[in-house]
Amino acid sequence: MINFKAMGDCAIQVEFKQEISPEVNAQVTGFAALVRQQKIEGIIDMIPAFCALLINYDPRIVPYKALLEKLAALTKLEMKVQKKTARVFEIPVLYGGEDGPDLAFIAKHAGLSVEEVIAIHSQTDYLIYMLGFMPGFPYLGGLDSKIHTPRLENPRLNIPNGSVGIGGEQTGIYPLESPGGWQLLGRTPVKTYDPNRKEPILFDAGDYIRFVPITKEVYEEIARLVVSDDYQYLSYEKEMS
């Protein structure tokens, strides 16, 4: 069952089953792709979330009622939510030390060694359910329950950009320096958000991220290449089951 809700005078929220799951999220991204194919004049932007899609539009070009009718008609069409392939972005991460000050706590909370936590965290292709909180912050699904860790009781006032953290059942990357309450286990030298790039945000909802452990030396080399704009961001296509 798909529901529509007016969000002010220039946005419509398309609501799917209220459940955080890959299946429901695939319906969200699938419907977004279907709407995009129609090239409906007046739609400005679409923002997918866990189980909803926010569509921003210009009411001077397409009135609310007309857009609602177009969207409702699309729900009767078959949505190809099962993609044959998906993009996977490899994100290099330096785990622990000053860049991952909470890694030891995460390990202690899980009853595991630091090495085991790193191995578990870096062995999964994480689905990007949505981008939010700040530009390019990916909310990732698929974190192994063994390393679920509660957020900090007292959030930090300043978290460095590129920090990789765990917040409850999720893991993600802070693309910009900001306050935050997630437990930090590492940091990436790559820019997942760069306003000077043609495509400022490196990935989209529906893509995947895999974290790759690196050494301090590799971190510094990648950081140097990023600064000189010579770093080649690594991604590949994987077959979907």
PEWOUR-V474087 format. One record per run of one state. SS is the DSSP state (H for helix, E for strand, - for the rest). FROM is the first residue (numbers start at 0). LEN is the number of residues. If there is no record, write none. Layout:
ss->{SS | SS}
from->{FROM | FROM}
len->{LEN | LEN}
//
This chain:
ss->{- | E | - | E | - | H | - | E | - | E | - | H | - | E | - | H | - | H | - | H | - | E | - | E | - | H | - | E | - | E | - | E | - | E | - | E | - | E | - | E | - | E | - | E | - | H | - | E | -}
from->{0 | 2 | 6 | 10 | 15 | 21 | 38 | 42 | 48 | 51 | 57 | 63 | 74 | 84 | 95 | 96 | 100 | 102 | 110 | 113 | 121 | 125 | 131 | 137 | 141 | 144 | 147 | 148 | 149 | 155 | 159 | 162 | 168 | 169 | 173 | 177 | 180 | 182 | 187 | 192 | 193 | 200 | 201 | 207 | 213 | 215 | 227 | 233 | 239}
len->{2 | 4 | 4 | 5 | 6 | 17 | 4 | 6 | 3 | 6 | 6 | 11 | 10 | 11 | 1 | 4 | 2 | 8 | 3 | 8 | 4 | 6 | 6 | 4 | 3 | 3 | 1 | 1 | 6 | 4 | 3 | 6 | 1 | 4 | 4 | 3 | 2 | 5 | 5 | 1 | 7 | 1 | 6 | 6 | 2 | 12 | 6 | 6 | 2}
//
